[in-house]
Amino acid sequence: MPGLPATTAIPALLVFLAVALGTISLALLVDILQERNRRAEALQQLRDFTDGGGEGPGLMRGLDAMPRWLIPVASRVPAFEDAQLMLEQAGSTMTLSRFFVISLGLAASFGLGLLVLTLSITVGIIAAAFGALLPYMVMRRKRTRRFDKFEEQLPEAIDMLGRAIRAGHPLSSGLKMVAEESADPVATEFRRSHEEHRFGLAFEDALLAMADRVQIVDVRILVTAILIQREVGGNLAEVLDNLASVIRARFTIRRQLRVYTAQGRFSGYVLAVLPIAVGGAIYTINPPYIRLLFTDPMGKLLVIVAVIFQIVGFLWIRKIINIEI
């Protein structure tokens, strides 16, 4: 806030740092306890599997399962399972417990920090909501980038799978070859499907699980083609070659669209930054003129409305230029 004294800013900063560091410590403690429990459960499952009393798929699920104390809550709130799936799709090693601890900690840090800074409950609630949503937005962005990279590498993986089939290898061996010779994230997902099948999960279920984790249209088409070929027969290698060609053509069209929509994206960035830049310039020239927006009740309301309209306008422009292929 413009013109705030150090006696107000320093306590707010100390509150933010104290809550943030406390959150990090609590998240590390939760990770240590969960890692100890996971090791004990994995050891017990390995013993059961060695004695013949366990099942392979249970062994595979045991390491990525949701914490026991969250299972009753997740059964009533589907958002918990969605968060667990999002972390897996993002390729993050963060556990669900740590994710929620960090979200709550950031909410408390931002909320209490700005509450001490501004002495406004409304601003504190808005800051707390932003802090709670920040890990979700980061993970969602990470998931999007991982899906984009996966889709970019998928044609090469499909070609490799087709060559393995032409060479006479079974489909499971083709998945293993893709997992060993491809780069992440394609290698990670194909390796997981191959290991699930090796530990006893049905081949069809392993492929469907990959389609659920990687929610890309091309992956679903690939899984559907493989499952249909296993039921009715056909030349799977030729189908895979055609699918790889279609994916490459889609990438070519998508790059052309990014060129055509570059002006719209640039306009959205300019319109988002322009009010902040102009406001900062005016404050440098005439501070009391801008300070009125943060001291007068009507000015605070206008600032909130302006921020809301800025966000809506930016998202609207992104929606217009985001053309699905």
Contacts in CASP RR format, 6 or more apart in sequence:
PFRMAT RR
TARGET T0000
AUTHOR 0000-0000-0000
METHOD contacts of the structure
MODEL  1
MPGLPATTAIPALLVFLAVALGTISLALLVDILQERNRRAEALQQLRDFT
DGGGEGPGLMRGLDAMPRWLIPVASRVPAFEDAQLMLEQAGSTMTLSRFF
VISLGLAASFGLGLLVLTLSITVGIIAAAFGALLPYMVMRRKRTRRFDKF
EEQLPEAIDMLGRAIRAGHPLSSGLKMVAEESADPVATEFRRSHEEHRFG
LAFEDALLAMADRVQIVDVRILVTAILIQREVGGNLAEVLDNLASVIRAR
FTIRRQLRVYTAQGRFSGYVLAVLPIAVGGAIYTINPPYIRLLFTDPMGK
LLVIVAVIFQIVGFLWIRKIINIEI
1 117 0 8 1.000
1 118 0 8 1.000
1 294 0 8 1.000
2 283 0 8 1.000
2 287 0 8 1.000
2 290 0 8 1.000
2 291 0 8 1.000
2 294 0 8 1.000
3 287 0 8 1.000
3 291 0 8 1.000
4 117 0 8 1.000
8 116 0 8 1.000
8 117 0 8 1.000
9 117 0 8 1.000
11 116 0 8 1.000
12 113 0 8 1.000
12 114 0 8 1.000
12 116 0 8 1.000
12 117 0 8 1.000
13 113 0 8 1.000
15 109 0 8 1.000
15 112 0 8 1.000
15 113 0 8 1.000
15 116 0 8 1.000
16 109 0 8 1.000
16 110 0 8 1.000
16 112 0 8 1.000
16 113 0 8 1.000
19 105 0 8 1.000
19 108 0 8 1.000
19 109 0 8 1.000
19 112 0 8 1.000
19 113 0 8 1.000
20 105 0 8 1.000
20 106 0 8 1.000
20 109 0 8 1.000
22 105 0 8 1.000
23 101 0 8 1.000
23 102 0 8 1.000
23 104 0 8 1.000
23 105 0 8 1.000
23 106 0 8 1.000
23 108 0 8 1.000
23 109 0 8 1.000
26 101 0 8 1.000
27 98 0 8 1.000
27 101 0 8 1.000
27 102 0 8 1.000
30 95 0 8 1.000
30 97 0 8 1.000
30 98 0 8 1.000
30 101 0 8 1.000
31 95 0 8 1.000
31 97 0 8 1.000
31 98 0 8 1.000
34 67 0 8 1.000
34 95 0 8 1.000
34 97 0 8 1.000
38 62 0 8 1.000
38 63 0 8 1.000
41 62 0 8 1.000
42 59 0 8 1.000
42 62 0 8 1.000
42 63 0 8 1.000
45 54 0 8 1.000
45 58 0 8 1.000
45 59 0 8 1.000
45 62 0 8 1.000
46 59 0 8 1.000
48 54 0 8 1.000
49 55 0 8 1.000
49 56 0 8 1.000
49 59 0 8 1.000
55 200 0 8 1.000
56 199 0 8 1.000
56 200 0 8 1.000
56 201 0 8 1.000
57 196 0 8 1.000
57 199 0 8 1.000
57 200 0 8 1.000
57 201 0 8 1.000
59 199 0 8 1.000
60 195 0 8 1.000
60 196 0 8 1.000
60 199 0 8 1.000
60 201 0 8 1.000
64 88 0 8 1.000
66 74 0 8 1.000
66 80 0 8 1.000
66 81 0 8 1.000
66 84 0 8 1.000
66 96 0 8 1.000
67 95 0 8 1.000
67 96 0 8 1.000
67 97 0 8 1.000
70 80 0 8 1.000
70 96 0 8 1.000
70 97 0 8 1.000
73 80 0 8 1.000
74 80 0 8 1.000
74 81 0 8 1.000
74 84 0 8 1.000
80 96 0 8 1.000
83 96 0 8 1.000
83 99 0 8 1.000
83 100 0 8 1.000
83 136 0 8 1.000
84 96 0 8 1.000
85 212 0 8 1.000
85 213 0 8 1.000
86 136 0 8 1.000
86 139 0 8 1.000
86 140 0 8 1.000
86 143 0 8 1.000
87 94 0 8 1.000
87 95 0 8 1.000
87 96 0 8 1.000
87 99 0 8 1.000
87 139 0 8 1.000
88 213 0 8 1.000
89 143 0 8 1.000
89 146 0 8 1.000
89 147 0 8 1.000
89 213 0 8 1.000
89 214 0 8 1.000
89 215 0 8 1.000
90 139 0 8 1.000
90 140 0 8 1.000
90 142 0 8 1.000
90 143 0 8 1.000
90 146 0 8 1.000
91 142 0 8 1.000
91 143 0 8 1.000
91 146 0 8 1.000
91 185 0 8 1.000
91 188 0 8 1.000
92 139 0 8 1.000
92 142 0 8 1.000
94 102 0 8 1.000
94 139 0 8 1.000
99 135 0 8 1.000
99 139 0 8 1.000
102 135 0 8 1.000
103 131 0 8 1.000
103 132 0 8 1.000
103 133 0 8 1.000
103 134 0 8 1.000
103 135 0 8 1.000
103 136 0 8 1.000
104 132 0 8 1.000
106 131 0 8 1.000
106 132 0 8 1.000
106 134 0 8 1.000
106 135 0 8 1.000
107 128 0 8 1.000
107 129 0 8 1.000
107 131 0 8 1.000
107 132 0 8 1.000
108 128 0 8 1.000
109 131 0 8 1.000
110 124 0 8 1.000
110 127 0 8 1.000
110 128 0 8 1.000
110 130 0 8 1.000
110 131 0 8 1.000
111 124 0 8 1.000
111 125 0 8 1.000
111 127 0 8 1.000
111 128 0 8 1.000
111 131 0 8 1.000
112 124 0 8 1.000
113 124 0 8 1.000
113 127 0 8 1.000
114 120 0 8 1.000
114 123 0 8 1.000
114 124 0 8 1.000
114 127 0 8 1.000
115 121 0 8 1.000
115 123 0 8 1.000
115 124 0 8 1.000
115 127 0 8 1.000
118 124 0 8 1.000
120 300 0 8 1.000
146 185 0 8 1.000
147 214 0 8 1.000
147 215 0 8 1.000
147 216 0 8 1.000
149 185 0 8 1.000
150 185 0 8 1.000
150 186 0 8 1.000
150 189 0 8 1.000
150 214 0 8 1.000
150 216 0 8 1.000
150 219 0 8 1.000
151 216 0 8 1.000
151 218 0 8 1.000
151 247 0 8 1.000
151 251 0 8 1.000
152 251 0 8 1.000
153 182 0 8 1.000
153 183 0 8 1.000
153 185 0 8 1.000
153 186 0 8 1.000
154 186 0 8 1.000
154 216 0 8 1.000
154 218 0 8 1.000
154 219 0 8 1.000
154 222 0 8 1.000
154 244 0 8 1.000
154 247 0 8 1.000
155 244 0 8 1.000
155 247 0 8 1.000
155 248 0 8 1.000
156 182 0 8 1.000
156 186 0 8 1.000
156 244 0 8 1.000
157 178 0 8 1.000
157 182 0 8 1.000
157 186 0 8 1.000
157 190 0 8 1.000
158 222 0 8 1.000
158 240 0 8 1.000
158 241 0 8 1.000
158 243 0 8 1.000
158 244 0 8 1.000
158 247 0 8 1.000
159 240 0 8 1.000
159 241 0 8 1.000
159 244 0 8 1.000
160 174 0 8 1.000
160 177 0 8 1.000
160 178 0 8 1.000
160 181 0 8 1.000
160 182 0 8 1.000
161 171 0 8 1.000
161 174 0 8 1.000
161 175 0 8 1.000
161 177 0 8 1.000
161 178 0 8 1.000
161 240 0 8 1.000
162 236 0 8 1.000
162 237 0 8 1.000
162 240 0 8 1.000
162 241 0 8 1.000
164 173 0 8 1.000
164 174 0 8 1.000
164 177 0 8 1.000
164 178 0 8 1.000
165 171 0 8 1.000
165 174 0 8 1.000
165 236 0 8 1.000
165 237 0 8 1.000
165 240 0 8 1.000
166 237 0 8 1.000
169 177 0 8 1.000
171 203 0 8 1.000
171 226 0 8 1.000
171 230 0 8 1.000
171 236 0 8 1.000
172 194 0 8 1.000
172 197 0 8 1.000
172 198 0 8 1.000
172 203 0 8 1.000
175 190 0 8 1.000
175 193 0 8 1.000
175 194 0 8 1.000
175 197 0 8 1.000
176 190 0 8 1.000
176 191 0 8 1.000
176 194 0 8 1.000
178 186 0 8 1.000
178 187 0 8 1.000
178 190 0 8 1.000
179 187 0 8 1.000
179 188 0 8 1.000
179 190 0 8 1.000
179 191 0 8 1.000
179 194 0 8 1.000
180 187 0 8 1.000
180 191 0 8 1.000
181 187 0 8 1.000
182 190 0 8 1.000
189 210 0 8 1.000
189 213 0 8 1.000
189 214 0 8 1.000
190 210 0 8 1.000
192 210 0 8 1.000
193 206 0 8 1.000
193 207 0 8 1.000
193 209 0 8 1.000
193 210 0 8 1.000
194 206 0 8 1.000
196 205 0 8 1.000
196 206 0 8 1.000
196 209 0 8 1.000
197 203 0 8 1.000
197 206 0 8 1.000
201 209 0 8 1.000
203 230 0 8 1.000
204 227 0 8 1.000
204 230 0 8 1.000
207 223 0 8 1.000
207 226 0 8 1.000
207 227 0 8 1.000
208 223 0 8 1.000
208 227 0 8 1.000
210 219 0 8 1.000
210 223 0 8 1.000
211 219 0 8 1.000
211 220 0 8 1.000
211 223 0 8 1.000
218 243 0 8 1.000
218 247 0 8 1.000
221 243 0 8 1.000
222 240 0 8 1.000
222 243 0 8 1.000
225 236 0 8 1.000
225 239 0 8 1.000
225 240 0 8 1.000
225 243 0 8 1.000
226 236 0 8 1.000
229 236 0 8 1.000
229 239 0 8 1.000
250 325 0 8 1.000
253 325 0 8 1.000
254 325 0 8 1.000
257 323 0 8 1.000
257 325 0 8 1.000
261 321 0 8 1.000
261 323 0 8 1.000
264 317 0 8 1.000
264 320 0 8 1.000
264 321 0 8 1.000
265 317 0 8 1.000
265 318 0 8 1.000
265 321 0 8 1.000
267 317 0 8 1.000
268 314 0 8 1.000
268 317 0 8 1.000
268 318 0 8 1.000
271 310 0 8 1.000
271 313 0 8 1.000
271 314 0 8 1.000
271 317 0 8 1.000
272 310 0 8 1.000
272 314 0 8 1.000
275 306 0 8 1.000
275 310 0 8 1.000
279 290 0 8 1.000
280 290 0 8 1.000
282 289 0 8 1.000
282 290 0 8 1.000
283 289 0 8 1.000
283 290 0 8 1.000
283 291 0 8 1.000
292 299 0 8 1.000
293 299 0 8 1.000
293 300 0 8 1.000
293 302 0 8 1.000
293 303 0 8 1.000
294 300 0 8 1.000
294 303 0 8 1.000
END
